[in-house]
Amino acid sequence: MYGDKIAALRRARSMTQEQLASSLGLLRVSISHYENNRREPDYRTLIKIADFFKVTTDYIIR
């Protein structure tokens, strides 16, 4: 699921949830919710995440 991919991308860069959240202008709790599949990122946030990790939005959601 998308949460697993976001978490894997973050870990591959040796980042904490706090660091990723700060880089994206989000709250750490939001990253936690996304990674644990409790909430889906809205489209703008999905694009931010994909751009940050230099992957496509399709990669994250499929």
PDBQT receptor file of N, H, CA, C and O in Angstrom, charges set to zero:
ATOM      1  N   MET A   1       0.833  -1.190   0.000  1.00  0.00    +0.000 N 
ATOM      2  CA  MET A   1       0.000   0.000   0.000  1.00  0.00    +0.000 C 
ATOM      3  C   MET A   1       0.873   1.247   0.000  1.00  0.00    +0.000 C 
ATOM      4  O   MET A   1       2.092   1.177   0.159  1.00  0.00    +0.000 OA
ATOM      5  N   TYR A   2       0.228   2.369  -0.179  1.00  0.00    +0.000 N 
ATOM      6  H   TYR A   2      -0.762   2.426  -0.308  1.00  0.00    +0.000 HD
ATOM      7  CA  TYR A   2       0.974   3.635  -0.285  1.00  0.00    +0.000 C 
ATOM      8  C   TYR A   2       1.800   3.925   0.964  1.00  0.00    +0.000 C 
ATOM      9  O   TYR A   2       2.900   4.468   0.860  1.00  0.00    +0.000 OA
ATOM     10  N   GLY A   3       1.296   3.579   2.125  1.00  0.00    +0.000 N 
ATOM     11  H   GLY A   3       0.403   3.138   2.209  1.00  0.00    +0.000 HD
ATOM     12  CA  GLY A   3       2.018   3.852   3.373  1.00  0.00    +0.000 C 
ATOM     13  C   GLY A   3       3.343   3.120   3.437  1.00  0.00    +0.000 C 
ATOM     14  O   GLY A   3       4.346   3.670   3.892  1.00  0.00    +0.000 OA
ATOM     15  N   ASP A   4       3.342   1.874   2.976  1.00  0.00    +0.000 N 
ATOM     16  H   ASP A   4       2.527   1.427   2.605  1.00  0.00    +0.000 HD
ATOM     17  CA  ASP A   4       4.578   1.089   2.961  1.00  0.00    +0.000 C 
ATOM     18  C   ASP A   4       5.613   1.720   2.045  1.00  0.00    +0.000 C 
ATOM     19  O   ASP A   4       6.804   1.728   2.358  1.00  0.00    +0.000 OA
ATOM     20  N   LYS A   5       5.170   2.241   0.929  1.00  0.00    +0.000 N 
ATOM     21  H   LYS A   5       4.203   2.235   0.675  1.00  0.00    +0.000 HD
ATOM     22  CA  LYS A   5       6.106   2.857  -0.008  1.00  0.00    +0.000 C 
ATOM     23  C   LYS A   5       6.660   4.168   0.526  1.00  0.00    +0.000 C 
ATOM     24  O   LYS A   5       7.850   4.448   0.378  1.00  0.00    +0.000 OA
ATOM     25  N   ILE A   6       5.810   4.965   1.142  1.00  0.00    +0.000 N 
ATOM     26  H   ILE A   6       4.844   4.737   1.262  1.00  0.00    +0.000 HD
ATOM     27  CA  ILE A   6       6.290   6.216   1.737  1.00  0.00    +0.000 C 
ATOM     28  C   ILE A   6       7.313   5.912   2.825  1.00  0.00    +0.000 C 
ATOM     29  O   ILE A   6       8.361   6.554   2.890  1.00  0.00    +0.000 OA
ATOM     30  N   ALA A   7       7.014   4.945   3.671  1.00  0.00    +0.000 N 
ATOM     31  H   ALA A   7       6.162   4.424   3.618  1.00  0.00    +0.000 HD
ATOM     32  CA  ALA A   7       7.934   4.569   4.750  1.00  0.00    +0.000 C 
ATOM     33  C   ALA A   7       9.252   4.042   4.180  1.00  0.00    +0.000 C 
ATOM     34  O   ALA A   7      10.324   4.388   4.677  1.00  0.00    +0.000 OA
ATOM     35  N   ALA A   8       9.179   3.216   3.152  1.00  0.00    +0.000 N 
ATOM     36  H   ALA A   8       8.308   2.935   2.748  1.00  0.00    +0.000 HD
ATOM     37  CA  ALA A   8      10.396   2.657   2.553  1.00  0.00    +0.000 C 
ATOM     38  C   ALA A   8      11.248   3.758   1.912  1.00  0.00    +0.000 C 
ATOM     39  O   ALA A   8      12.473   3.749   2.035  1.00  0.00    +0.000 OA
ATOM     40  N   LEU A   9      10.608   4.688   1.241  1.00  0.00    +0.000 N 
ATOM     41  H   LEU A   9       9.613   4.696   1.141  1.00  0.00    +0.000 HD
ATOM     42  CA  LEU A   9      11.344   5.803   0.632  1.00  0.00    +0.000 C 
ATOM     43  C   LEU A   9      12.028   6.642   1.704  1.00  0.00    +0.000 C 
ATOM     44  O   LEU A   9      13.176   7.056   1.542  1.00  0.00    +0.000 OA
ATOM     45  N   ARG A  10      11.319   6.886   2.795  1.00  0.00    +0.000 N 
ATOM     46  H   ARG A  10      10.387   6.549   2.927  1.00  0.00    +0.000 HD
ATOM     47  CA  ARG A  10      11.880   7.674   3.894  1.00  0.00    +0.000 C 
ATOM     48  C   ARG A  10      13.065   6.952   4.527  1.00  0.00    +0.000 C 
ATOM     49  O   ARG A  10      14.109   7.556   4.773  1.00  0.00    +0.000 OA
ATOM     50  N   ARG A  11      12.898   5.672   4.786  1.00  0.00    +0.000 N 
ATOM     51  H   ARG A  11      12.049   5.182   4.587  1.00  0.00    +0.000 HD
ATOM     52  CA  ARG A  11      13.976   4.898   5.411  1.00  0.00    +0.000 C 
ATOM     53  C   ARG A  11      15.191   4.789   4.500  1.00  0.00    +0.000 C 
ATOM     54  O   ARG A  11      16.326   4.787   4.977  1.00  0.00    +0.000 OA
ATOM     55  N   ALA A  12      14.963   4.697   3.191  1.00  0.00    +0.000 N 
ATOM     56  H   ALA A  12      14.041   4.698   2.803  1.00  0.00    +0.000 HD
ATOM     57  CA  ALA A  12      16.079   4.607   2.237  1.00  0.00    +0.000 C 
ATOM     58  C   ALA A  12      16.959   5.848   2.304  1.00  0.00    +0.000 C 
ATOM     59  O   ALA A  12      18.145   5.794   1.980  1.00  0.00    +0.000 OA
ATOM     60  N   ARG A  13      16.378   6.959   2.724  1.00  0.00    +0.000 N 
ATOM     61  H   ARG A  13      15.414   7.003   2.987  1.00  0.00    +0.000 HD
ATOM     62  CA  ARG A  13      17.146   8.200   2.896  1.00  0.00    +0.000 C 
ATOM     63  C   ARG A  13      17.589   8.411   4.336  1.00  0.00    +0.000 C 
ATOM     64  O   ARG A  13      18.124   9.464   4.683  1.00  0.00    +0.000 OA
ATOM     65  N   SER A  14      17.366   7.415   5.160  1.00  0.00    +0.000 N 
ATOM     66  H   SER A  14      16.932   6.560   4.879  1.00  0.00    +0.000 HD
ATOM     67  CA  SER A  14      17.736   7.486   6.584  1.00  0.00    +0.000 C 
ATOM     68  C   SER A  14      17.159   8.726   7.258  1.00  0.00    +0.000 C 
ATOM     69  O   SER A  14      17.842   9.419   8.012  1.00  0.00    +0.000 OA
ATOM     70  N   MET A  15      15.884   8.987   6.968  1.00  0.00    +0.000 N 
ATOM     71  H   MET A  15      15.329   8.424   6.356  1.00  0.00    +0.000 HD
ATOM     72  CA  MET A  15      15.198  10.142   7.538  1.00  0.00    +0.000 C 
ATOM     73  C   MET A  15      14.226   9.688   8.612  1.00  0.00    +0.000 C 
ATOM     74  O   MET A  15      13.676   8.589   8.544  1.00  0.00    +0.000 OA
ATOM     75  N   THR A  16      14.023  10.538   9.596  1.00  0.00    +0.000 N 
ATOM     76  H   THR A  16      14.470  11.430   9.651  1.00  0.00    +0.000 HD
ATOM     77  CA  THR A  16      12.971  10.306  10.572  1.00  0.00    +0.000 C 
ATOM     78  C   THR A  16      11.666  10.866  10.008  1.00  0.00    +0.000 C 
ATOM     79  O   THR A  16      11.667  11.620   9.035  1.00  0.00    +0.000 OA
ATOM     80  N   GLN A  17      10.567  10.488  10.628  1.00  0.00    +0.000 N 
ATOM     81  H   GLN A  17      10.565   9.876  11.419  1.00  0.00    +0.000 HD
ATOM     82  CA  GLN A  17       9.287  11.065  10.224  1.00  0.00    +0.000 C 
ATOM     83  C   GLN A  17       9.311  12.570  10.435  1.00  0.00    +0.000 C 
ATOM     84  O   GLN A  17       8.768  13.323   9.626  1.00  0.00    +0.000 OA
ATOM     85  N   GLU A  18       9.932  13.005  11.509  1.00  0.00    +0.000 N 
ATOM     86  H   GLU A  18      10.372  12.393  12.167  1.00  0.00    +0.000 HD
ATOM     87  CA  GLU A  18      10.033  14.441  11.804  1.00  0.00    +0.000 C 
ATOM     88  C   GLU A  18      10.793  15.179  10.713  1.00  0.00    +0.000 C 
ATOM     89  O   GLU A  18      10.384  16.262  10.295  1.00  0.00    +0.000 OA
ATOM     90  N   GLN A  19      11.895  14.603  10.249  1.00  0.00    +0.000 N 
ATOM     91  H   GLN A  19      12.228  13.723  10.588  1.00  0.00    +0.000 HD
ATOM     92  CA  GLN A  19      12.691  15.239   9.197  1.00  0.00    +0.000 C 
ATOM     93  C   GLN A  19      11.902  15.324   7.896  1.00  0.00    +0.000 C 
ATOM     94  O   GLN A  19      11.917  16.353   7.221  1.00  0.00    +0.000 OA
ATOM     95  N   LEU A  20      11.217  14.243   7.549  1.00  0.00    +0.000 N 
ATOM     96  H   LEU A  20      11.205  13.407   8.097  1.00  0.00    +0.000 HD
ATOM     97  CA  LEU A  20      10.420  14.254   6.323  1.00  0.00    +0.000 C 
ATOM     98  C   LEU A  20       9.300  15.278   6.429  1.00  0.00    +0.000 C 
ATOM     99  O   LEU A  20       9.065  16.051   5.500  1.00  0.00    +0.000 OA
ATOM    100  N   ALA A  21       8.616  15.281   7.553  1.00  0.00    +0.000 N 
ATOM    101  H   ALA A  21       8.807  14.653   8.308  1.00  0.00    +0.000 HD
ATOM    102  CA  ALA A  21       7.524  16.234   7.750  1.00  0.00    +0.000 C 
ATOM    103  C   ALA A  21       8.024  17.662   7.616  1.00  0.00    +0.000 C 
ATOM    104  O   ALA A  21       7.386  18.489   6.965  1.00  0.00    +0.000 OA
ATOM    105  N   SER A  22       9.148  17.951   8.221  1.00  0.00    +0.000 N 
ATOM    106  H   SER A  22       9.667  17.279   8.750  1.00  0.00    +0.000 HD
ATOM    107  CA  SER A  22       9.721  19.290   8.150  1.00  0.00    +0.000 C 
ATOM    108  C   SER A  22      10.078  19.660   6.714  1.00  0.00    +0.000 C 
ATOM    109  O   SER A  22       9.843  20.791   6.288  1.00  0.00    +0.000 OA
ATOM    110  N   SER A  23      10.635  18.729   5.979  1.00  0.00    +0.000 N 
ATOM    111  H   SER A  23      10.826  17.811   6.324  1.00  0.00    +0.000 HD
ATOM    112  CA  SER A  23      11.016  18.980   4.580  1.00  0.00    +0.000 C 
ATOM    113  C   SER A  23       9.805  19.256   3.699  1.00  0.00    +0.000 C 
ATOM    114  O   SER A  23       9.890  19.993   2.717  1.00  0.00    +0.000 OA
ATOM    115  N   LEU A  24       8.681  18.657   4.063  1.00  0.00    +0.000 N 
ATOM    116  H   LEU A  24       8.612  18.058   4.861  1.00  0.00    +0.000 HD
ATOM    117  CA  LEU A  24       7.467  18.807   3.252  1.00  0.00    +0.000 C 
ATOM    118  C   LEU A  24       6.506  19.865   3.784  1.00  0.00    +0.000 C 
ATOM    119  O   LEU A  24       5.492  20.163   3.152  1.00  0.00    +0.000 OA
ATOM    120  N   GLY A  25       6.827  20.429   4.944  1.00  0.00    +0.000 N 
ATOM    121  H   GLY A  25       7.650  20.187   5.457  1.00  0.00    +0.000 HD
ATOM    122  CA  GLY A  25       5.931  21.420   5.538  1.00  0.00    +0.000 C 
ATOM    123  C   GLY A  25       4.681  20.789   6.132  1.00  0.00    +0.000 C 
ATOM    124  O   GLY A  25       3.601  21.380   6.108  1.00  0.00    +0.000 OA
ATOM    125  N   LEU A  26       4.839  19.578   6.668  1.00  0.00    +0.000 N 
ATOM    126  H   LEU A  26       5.716  19.098   6.687  1.00  0.00    +0.000 HD
ATOM    127  CA  LEU A  26       3.727  18.848   7.257  1.00  0.00    +0.000 C 
ATOM    128  C   LEU A  26       4.012  18.575   8.727  1.00  0.00    +0.000 C 
ATOM    129  O   LEU A  26       5.104  18.854   9.223  1.00  0.00    +0.000 OA
ATOM    130  N   LEU A  27       3.022  18.029   9.416  1.00  0.00    +0.000 N 
ATOM    131  H   LEU A  27       2.135  17.802   9.014  1.00  0.00    +0.000 HD
ATOM    132  CA  LEU A  27       3.210  17.592  10.796  1.00  0.00    +0.000 C 
ATOM    133  C   LEU A  27       3.711  16.151  10.804  1.00  0.00    +0.000 C 
ATOM    134  O   LEU A  27       3.393  15.370   9.907  1.00  0.00    +0.000 OA
ATOM    135  N   ARG A  28       4.495  15.805  11.821  1.00  0.00    +0.000 N 
ATOM    136  H   ARG A  28       4.753  16.439  12.550  1.00  0.00    +0.000 HD
ATOM    137  CA  ARG A  28       4.997  14.439  11.922  1.00  0.00    +0.000 C 
ATOM    138  C   ARG A  28       3.851  13.441  12.029  1.00  0.00    +0.000 C 
ATOM    139  O   ARG A  28       3.914  12.346  11.469  1.00  0.00    +0.000 OA
ATOM    140  N   VAL A  29       2.817  13.823  12.744  1.00  0.00    +0.000 N 
ATOM    141  H   VAL A  29       2.765  14.712  13.199  1.00  0.00    +0.000 HD
ATOM    142  CA  VAL A  29       1.673  12.924  12.907  1.00  0.00    +0.000 C 
ATOM    143  C   VAL A  29       1.021  12.607  11.559  1.00  0.00    +0.000 C 
ATOM    144  O   VAL A  29       0.499  11.509  11.369  1.00  0.00    +0.000 OA
ATOM    145  N   SER A  30       1.048  13.545  10.637  1.00  0.00    +0.000 N 
ATOM    146  H   SER A  30       1.473  14.437  10.792  1.00  0.00    +0.000 HD
ATOM    147  CA  SER A  30       0.494  13.287   9.298  1.00  0.00    +0.000 C 
ATOM    148  C   SER A  30       1.298  12.204   8.593  1.00  0.00    +0.000 C 
ATOM    149  O   SER A  30       0.731  11.296   7.986  1.00  0.00    +0.000 OA
ATOM    150  N   ILE A  31       2.628  12.303   8.677  1.00  0.00    +0.000 N 
ATOM    151  H   ILE A  31       3.089  13.041   9.171  1.00  0.00    +0.000 HD
ATOM    152  CA  ILE A  31       3.478  11.282   8.062  1.00  0.00    +0.000 C 
ATOM    153  C   ILE A  31       3.189   9.925   8.694  1.00  0.00    +0.000 C 
ATOM    154  O   ILE A  31       3.094   8.918   7.993  1.00  0.00    +0.000 OA
ATOM    155  N   SER A  32       3.052   9.898  10.004  1.00  0.00    +0.000 N 
ATOM    156  H   SER A  32       3.130  10.716  10.574  1.00  0.00    +0.000 HD
ATOM    157  CA  SER A  32       2.739   8.653  10.701  1.00  0.00    +0.000 C 
ATOM    158  C   SER A  32       1.418   8.063  10.209  1.00  0.00    +0.000 C 
ATOM    159  O   SER A  32       1.325   6.860   9.964  1.00  0.00    +0.000 OA
ATOM    160  N   HIS A  33       0.406   8.904  10.065  1.00  0.00    +0.000 N 
ATOM    161  H   HIS A  33       0.482   9.881  10.264  1.00  0.00    +0.000 HD
ATOM    162  CA  HIS A  33      -0.897   8.432   9.570  1.00  0.00    +0.000 C 
ATOM    163  C   HIS A  33      -0.779   7.869   8.162  1.00  0.00    +0.000 C 
ATOM    164  O   HIS A  33      -1.371   6.834   7.855  1.00  0.00    +0.000 OA
ATOM    165  N   TYR A  34      -0.021   8.538   7.309  1.00  0.00    +0.000 N 
ATOM    166  H   TYR A  34       0.460   9.378   7.558  1.00  0.00    +0.000 HD
ATOM    167  CA  TYR A  34       0.152   8.047   5.927  1.00  0.00    +0.000 C 
ATOM    168  C   TYR A  34       0.872   6.709   5.928  1.00  0.00    +0.000 C 
ATOM    169  O   TYR A  34       0.448   5.771   5.254  1.00  0.00    +0.000 OA
ATOM    170  N   GLU A  35       1.958   6.620   6.682  1.00  0.00    +0.000 N 
ATOM    171  H   GLU A  35       2.303   7.382   7.230  1.00  0.00    +0.000 HD
ATOM    172  CA  GLU A  35       2.771   5.403   6.692  1.00  0.00    +0.000 C 
ATOM    173  C   GLU A  35       2.026   4.218   7.295  1.00  0.00    +0.000 C 
ATOM    174  O   GLU A  35       2.289   3.071   6.934  1.00  0.00    +0.000 OA
ATOM    175  N   ASN A  36       1.111   4.483   8.199  1.00  0.00    +0.000 N 
ATOM    176  H   ASN A  36       0.897   5.415   8.492  1.00  0.00    +0.000 HD
ATOM    177  CA  ASN A  36       0.344   3.412   8.835  1.00  0.00    +0.000 C 
ATOM    178  C   ASN A  36      -1.015   3.199   8.174  1.00  0.00    +0.000 C 
ATOM    179  O   ASN A  36      -1.871   2.491   8.705  1.00  0.00    +0.000 OA
ATOM    180  N   ASN A  37      -1.202   3.817   7.013  1.00  0.00    +0.000 N 
ATOM    181  H   ASN A  37      -0.506   4.392   6.582  1.00  0.00    +0.000 HD
ATOM    182  CA  ASN A  37      -2.426   3.658   6.218  1.00  0.00    +0.000 C 
ATOM    183  C   ASN A  37      -3.696   4.008   6.981  1.00  0.00    +0.000 C 
ATOM    184  O   ASN A  37      -4.759   3.432   6.751  1.00  0.00    +0.000 OA
ATOM    185  N   ARG A  38      -3.562   4.971   7.900  1.00  0.00    +0.000 N 
ATOM    186  H   ARG A  38      -2.698   5.439   8.088  1.00  0.00    +0.000 HD
ATOM    187  CA  ARG A  38      -4.739   5.447   8.617  1.00  0.00    +0.000 C 
ATOM    188  C   ARG A  38      -5.410   6.601   7.888  1.00  0.00    +0.000 C 
ATOM    189  O   ARG A  38      -6.590   6.891   8.088  1.00  0.00    +0.000 OA
ATOM    190  N   ARG A  39      -4.617   7.253   7.032  1.00  0.00    +0.000 N 
ATOM    191  H   ARG A  39      -3.658   7.018   6.870  1.00  0.00    +0.000 HD
ATOM    192  CA  ARG A  39      -5.123   8.385   6.258  1.00  0.00    +0.000 C 
ATOM    193  C   ARG A  39      -4.397   8.401   4.926  1.00  0.00    +0.000 C 
ATOM    194  O   ARG A  39      -3.228   8.023   4.844  1.00  0.00    +0.000 OA
ATOM    195  N   GLU A  40      -5.090   8.839   3.880  1.00  0.00    +0.000 N 
ATOM    196  H   GLU A  40      -6.039   9.146   3.947  1.00  0.00    +0.000 HD
ATOM    197  CA  GLU A  40      -4.452   9.001   2.574  1.00  0.00    +0.000 C 
ATOM    198  C   GLU A  40      -4.062  10.454   2.405  1.00  0.00    +0.000 C 
ATOM    199  O   GLU A  40      -4.819  11.350   2.780  1.00  0.00    +0.000 OA
ATOM    200  N   PRO A  41      -2.874  10.700   1.837  1.00  0.00    +0.000 N 
ATOM    201  CA  PRO A  41      -2.502  12.088   1.570  1.00  0.00    +0.000 C 
ATOM    202  C   PRO A  41      -3.414  12.660   0.484  1.00  0.00    +0.000 C 
ATOM    203  O   PRO A  41      -3.794  11.955  -0.451  1.00  0.00    +0.000 OA
ATOM    204  N   ASP A  42      -3.760  13.942   0.614  1.00  0.00    +0.000 N 
ATOM    205  H   ASP A  42      -3.451  14.514   1.373  1.00  0.00    +0.000 HD
ATOM    206  CA  ASP A  42      -4.536  14.557  -0.461  1.00  0.00    +0.000 C 
ATOM    207  C   ASP A  42      -3.632  14.679  -1.691  1.00  0.00    +0.000 C 
ATOM    208  O   ASP A  42      -2.428  14.434  -1.615  1.00  0.00    +0.000 OA
ATOM    209  N   TYR A  43      -4.220  15.058  -2.812  1.00  0.00    +0.000 N 
ATOM    210  H   TYR A  43      -5.198  15.257  -2.874  1.00  0.00    +0.000 HD
ATOM    211  CA  TYR A  43      -3.478  15.054  -4.072  1.00  0.00    +0.000 C 
ATOM    212  C   TYR A  43      -2.254  15.964  -4.022  1.00  0.00    +0.000 C 
ATOM    213  O   TYR A  43      -1.182  15.571  -4.483  1.00  0.00    +0.000 OA
ATOM    214  N   ARG A  44      -2.387  17.154  -3.481  1.00  0.00    +0.000 N 
ATOM    215  H   ARG A  44      -3.258  17.473  -3.107  1.00  0.00    +0.000 HD
ATOM    216  CA  ARG A  44      -1.238  18.079  -3.394  1.00  0.00    +0.000 C 
ATOM    217  C   ARG A  44      -0.109  17.498  -2.555  1.00  0.00    +0.000 C 
ATOM    218  O   ARG A  44       1.065  17.614  -2.905  1.00  0.00    +0.000 OA
ATOM    219  N   THR A  45      -0.477  16.880  -1.458  1.00  0.00    +0.000 N 
ATOM    220  H   THR A  45      -1.431  16.786  -1.174  1.00  0.00    +0.000 HD
ATOM    221  CA  THR A  45       0.529  16.284  -0.583  1.00  0.00    +0.000 C 
ATOM    222  C   THR A  45       1.188  15.092  -1.267  1.00  0.00    +0.000 C 
ATOM    223  O   THR A  45       2.398  14.897  -1.152  1.00  0.00    +0.000 OA
ATOM    224  N   LEU A  46       0.402  14.307  -1.968  1.00  0.00    +0.000 N 
ATOM    225  H   LEU A  46      -0.580  14.466  -2.061  1.00  0.00    +0.000 HD
ATOM    226  CA  LEU A  46       0.946  13.177  -2.718  1.00  0.00    +0.000 C 
ATOM    227  C   LEU A  46       1.981  13.660  -3.735  1.00  0.00    +0.000 C 
ATOM    228  O   LEU A  46       3.039  13.050  -3.889  1.00  0.00    +0.000 OA
ATOM    229  N   ILE A  47       1.676  14.739  -4.415  1.00  0.00    +0.000 N 
ATOM    230  H   ILE A  47       0.816  15.234  -4.290  1.00  0.00    +0.000 HD
ATOM    231  CA  ILE A  47       2.617  15.306  -5.385  1.00  0.00    +0.000 C 
ATOM    232  C   ILE A  47       3.884  15.792  -4.679  1.00  0.00    +0.000 C 
ATOM    233  O   ILE A  47       4.989  15.573  -5.175  1.00  0.00    +0.000 OA
ATOM    234  N   LYS A  48       3.734  16.446  -3.534  1.00  0.00    +0.000 N 
ATOM    235  H   LYS A  48       2.837  16.624  -3.131  1.00  0.00    +0.000 HD
ATOM    236  CA  LYS A  48       4.904  16.899  -2.757  1.00  0.00    +0.000 C 
ATOM    237  C   LYS A  48       5.807  15.734  -2.387  1.00  0.00    +0.000 C 
ATOM    238  O   LYS A  48       7.029  15.807  -2.520  1.00  0.00    +0.000 OA
ATOM    239  N   ILE A  49       5.188  14.663  -1.921  1.00  0.00    +0.000 N 
ATOM    240  H   ILE A  49       4.196  14.604  -1.813  1.00  0.00    +0.000 HD
ATOM    241  CA  ILE A  49       5.958  13.481  -1.508  1.00  0.00    +0.000 C 
ATOM    242  C   ILE A  49       6.677  12.874  -2.712  1.00  0.00    +0.000 C 
ATOM    243  O   ILE A  49       7.866  12.564  -2.644  1.00  0.00    +0.000 OA
ATOM    244  N   ALA A  50       5.945  12.710  -3.810  1.00  0.00    +0.000 N 
ATOM    245  H   ALA A  50       4.979  12.962  -3.865  1.00  0.00    +0.000 HD
ATOM    246  CA  ALA A  50       6.543  12.133  -5.019  1.00  0.00    +0.000 C 
ATOM    247  C   ALA A  50       7.685  13.006  -5.532  1.00  0.00    +0.000 C 
ATOM    248  O   ALA A  50       8.744  12.486  -5.881  1.00  0.00    +0.000 OA
ATOM    249  N   ASP A  51       7.490  14.303  -5.582  1.00  0.00    +0.000 N 
ATOM    250  H   ASP A  51       6.629  14.726  -5.298  1.00  0.00    +0.000 HD
ATOM    251  CA  ASP A  51       8.546  15.214  -6.044  1.00  0.00    +0.000 C 
ATOM    252  C   ASP A  51       9.761  15.149  -5.125  1.00  0.00    +0.000 C 
ATOM    253  O   ASP A  51      10.898  15.130  -5.597  1.00  0.00    +0.000 OA
ATOM    254  N   PHE A  52       9.527  15.115  -3.833  1.00  0.00    +0.000 N 
ATOM    255  H   PHE A  52       8.603  15.130  -3.450  1.00  0.00    +0.000 HD
ATOM    256  CA  PHE A  52      10.626  15.077  -2.874  1.00  0.00    +0.000 C 
ATOM    257  C   PHE A  52      11.497  13.835  -3.090  1.00  0.00    +0.000 C 
ATOM    258  O   PHE A  52      12.725  13.914  -3.064  1.00  0.00    +0.000 OA
ATOM    259  N   PHE A  53      10.846  12.696  -3.304  1.00  0.00    +0.000 N 
ATOM    260  H   PHE A  53       9.848  12.632  -3.325  1.00  0.00    +0.000 HD
ATOM    261  CA  PHE A  53      11.588  11.449  -3.475  1.00  0.00    +0.000 C 
ATOM    262  C   PHE A  53      11.939  11.150  -4.932  1.00  0.00    +0.000 C 
ATOM    263  O   PHE A  53      12.567  10.134  -5.229  1.00  0.00    +0.000 OA
ATOM    264  N   LYS A  54      11.534  12.035  -5.829  1.00  0.00    +0.000 N 
ATOM    265  H   LYS A  54      11.024  12.860  -5.588  1.00  0.00    +0.000 HD
ATOM    266  CA  LYS A  54      11.812  11.879  -7.262  1.00  0.00    +0.000 C 
ATOM    267  C   LYS A  54      11.255  10.558  -7.812  1.00  0.00    +0.000 C 
ATOM    268  O   LYS A  54      11.934   9.810  -8.516  1.00  0.00    +0.000 OA
ATOM    269  N   VAL A  55      10.003  10.313  -7.462  1.00  0.00    +0.000 N 
ATOM    270  H   VAL A  55       9.452  10.920  -6.890  1.00  0.00    +0.000 HD
ATOM    271  CA  VAL A  55       9.265   9.165  -7.979  1.00  0.00    +0.000 C 
ATOM    272  C   VAL A  55       7.934   9.686  -8.517  1.00  0.00    +0.000 C 
ATOM    273  O   VAL A  55       7.586  10.848  -8.306  1.00  0.00    +0.000 OA
ATOM    274  N   THR A  56       7.207   8.842  -9.199  1.00  0.00    +0.000 N 
ATOM    275  H   THR A  56       7.489   7.898  -9.370  1.00  0.00    +0.000 HD
ATOM    276  CA  THR A  56       5.894   9.255  -9.701  1.00  0.00    +0.000 C 
ATOM    277  C   THR A  56       4.822   9.019  -8.640  1.00  0.00    +0.000 C 
ATOM    278  O   THR A  56       4.993   8.215  -7.724  1.00  0.00    +0.000 OA
ATOM    279  N   THR A  57       3.734   9.728  -8.787  1.00  0.00    +0.000 N 
ATOM    280  H   THR A  57       3.595  10.381  -9.532  1.00  0.00    +0.000 HD
ATOM    281  CA  THR A  57       2.610   9.497  -7.877  1.00  0.00    +0.000 C 
ATOM    282  C   THR A  57       2.083   8.079  -8.064  1.00  0.00    +0.000 C 
ATOM    283  O   THR A  57       1.655   7.444  -7.100  1.00  0.00    +0.000 OA
ATOM    284  N   ASP A  58       2.111   7.582  -9.291  1.00  0.00    +0.000 N 
ATOM    285  H   ASP A  58       2.459   8.098 -10.074  1.00  0.00    +0.000 HD
ATOM    286  CA  ASP A  58       1.666   6.205  -9.550  1.00  0.00    +0.000 C 
ATOM    287  C   ASP A  58       2.492   5.205  -8.755  1.00  0.00    +0.000 C 
ATOM    288  O   ASP A  58       1.953   4.228  -8.236  1.00  0.00    +0.000 OA
ATOM    289  N   TYR A  59       3.792   5.439  -8.656  1.00  0.00    +0.000 N 
ATOM    290  H   TYR A  59       4.230   6.233  -9.077  1.00  0.00    +0.000 HD
ATOM    291  CA  TYR A  59       4.645   4.534  -7.899  1.00  0.00    +0.000 C 
ATOM    292  C   TYR A  59       4.168   4.442  -6.442  1.00  0.00    +0.000 C 
ATOM    293  O   TYR A  59       4.143   3.362  -5.850  1.00  0.00    +0.000 OA
ATOM    294  N   ILE A  60       3.800   5.574  -5.891  1.00  0.00    +0.000 N 
ATOM    295  H   ILE A  60       3.821   6.451  -6.371  1.00  0.00    +0.000 HD
ATOM    296  CA  ILE A  60       3.387   5.600  -4.482  1.00  0.00    +0.000 C 
ATOM    297  C   ILE A  60       2.030   4.927  -4.280  1.00  0.00    +0.000 C 
ATOM    298  O   ILE A  60       1.849   4.193  -3.309  1.00  0.00    +0.000 OA
ATOM    299  N   ILE A  61       1.093   5.161  -5.161  1.00  0.00    +0.000 N 
ATOM    300  H   ILE A  61       1.239   5.758  -5.950  1.00  0.00    +0.000 HD
ATOM    301  CA  ILE A  61      -0.269   4.666  -4.917  1.00  0.00    +0.000 C 
ATOM    302  C   ILE A  61      -0.528   3.256  -5.460  1.00  0.00    +0.000 C 
ATOM    303  O   ILE A  61      -1.580   2.679  -5.185  1.00  0.00    +0.000 OA
ATOM    304  N   ARG A  62       0.395   2.707  -6.210  1.00  0.00    +0.000 N 
ATOM    305  H   ARG A  62       1.249   3.176  -6.433  1.00  0.00    +0.000 HD
ATOM    306  CA  ARG A  62       0.172   1.346  -6.752  1.00  0.00    +0.000 C 
ATOM    307  C   ARG A  62       1.032   0.316  -6.087  1.00  0.00    +0.000 C 
ATOM    308  O   ARG A  62       0.959  -0.864  -6.431  1.00  0.00    +0.000 OA
TER     309      ARG A  62
